[in-house]
Every structure is written in C-alpha cells, then in structure tokens.
C-alpha cells in the first residue's frame, strides 16, 4: 500500500508538471499573439501635451539621445522625420509623446540609413500605423534596417524614396521639400542623407540630416547658379530665408561650415545630441561658427526636447 501511494504521488506530480508546462505555453503564445496584433507598447500612458491652438502649428525636436527625431505637427496630422536609434528607453518615450499629440495621421520620413535615424520606426509603425513612409536614398543591409523595411511592407502604406525635388505637402500651404541628395551626391552615407527645407506656417526650417561641410559647399555652389534651383513647382526654397536650422550631424566639426552658415543666417540653431556622448558632439568649432552666424543655440543634451510653436508667421521656442 505504501509503495502504491508513492507511485500515485509521482504520477500526480508528473501530471501537474505537464499541466503547468501546457498552461505556460498557452500563456506565452497568447502574449506573443497579443504583442503581434496589439503591441504592448500601445498600453503606455500618454505624456500630457496641450492640444494645438486654433491656427497653430508646432515643430518638436525630441530628445532621443545621440540621434535625430523631429515631429512636424499640424491639425491634419504629424510628420515624423527620423525616430532615434530604437532603444527601449527612446522607443517608449517616443510612443508616449506621440500618444500625447493624438494625431489624425502619421507620415514617417527616414533621412538616413544609420540606426540613430531609423531605429525607432519599426515600433512606431506597428503602434500607430503609417499613412506614408519616405525611405532614405541609400539603404542598408543591417538586420535592424531589414526589420524596418518589413514593418513598412506589413503596413501596406504608400512608400517613396527621398531625392531632390520630392515634396511632402501638409497643412495650409506648408511643405517639406527635399533639396539633397541628387545623382551628384556620391556614395558617402552621410552626404547622401536627405536634407529638408520645411516651410511651416510661414516659418522656414532647414533639417540638415548628417551632411558634411563638403556637401554643404556643393549645395552652395549649385544655389549660386540660380536662386530657384531647388524649387519644385510652387514650393519655393530660399536658403537665405532659413529661420531655424536643425544642425547637421549632431554638431560635428566636419559639418556646419562657415560658408553654409553665412548664407543661411538662422536666428536659431537646434543641436540634437546625447548627454555625455562619446563623439564629443557638438564640437566647440561648430558651436563657435553657429554663434558667429548669429544663431541662438538650443541643445537637446542640455534642454531635453525643444518645441517651436508657430502662429501667423511668428514662432516661440520652449524646452
């Protein structure tokens, strides 16, 4: 009788282990399916952001560490230009921020195939969907970039490649016009990143991506040939009318040349860089040249996210 009890106990214990393993398997599969069809990041709480005022537009330079993310907001929706490197922390911050904006539509633009520009897009697309995606001119073979492309393909959205003369209209008379690269940009990854001239509610921004001073000089020489060389239809590009510059390559010393800044003469310059980054961005040289050009400098490593509120052709910058 004693031996039979031991056997029964062993059988019962084995059955319990099997049942527990089956339950755990079902739970894991359920969580996996939920994450696929309803990403858990959608449950993150929104950051509280005041809604747009009547007739207002905003441009948000978000703090994503050593990376880029610019969100152009109008009553029609948002355009997200780059999305950081895709770390757990920055992804969560972006999702919470975008949930706080509560936009009607989402257009996503990757200016560069470096991770610090496109890394967060796959998760953003899965969380919010996308009405359109603009891919950088030069692709990448990395696994992270292929995941980004997979998310784009799965979304079924319209896909275009950014090259000179591509224009993205938004709001009433506002647009983002791509002025670089073109076929003469060579094969350097940084110099083939997409530069955008953004006309937003009567205020002009230049988003410099990661181009070097050599590419800046090439654009200057082309612009000197004819003032309207970068125009596309009614979308005017007047570099000398730039109000706010998103500084090239996180303030690297190899960008933001004196000639380039002398033409642009921005009133404000935004440097997107990570606190204590290993590249020592922004460089002292770049900061000096920006100051000499008369720009008031705003840095995400010092101020966090920076917001430009635009109304009736005027703007106000806050952090």
Beta strands, then each sheet from edge to edge (+ up, - down):
strand 1: 57-61
strand 2: 70-74
strand 3: 77-81
strand 4: 106-109
strand 5: 132-135
strand 6: 158-161
strand 7: 167-170
strand 8: 174-180
strand 9: 195-200
strand 10: 203-207
strand 11: 244-246
strand 12: 268-271
strand 13: 296-299
strand 14: 306-311
strand 15: 314-318
sheet 1: 6+ 5+ 4+ 3+ 2- 1+ 14- 15+
sheet 2: 7+ 8- 9+ 10- 11- 12- 13-
end
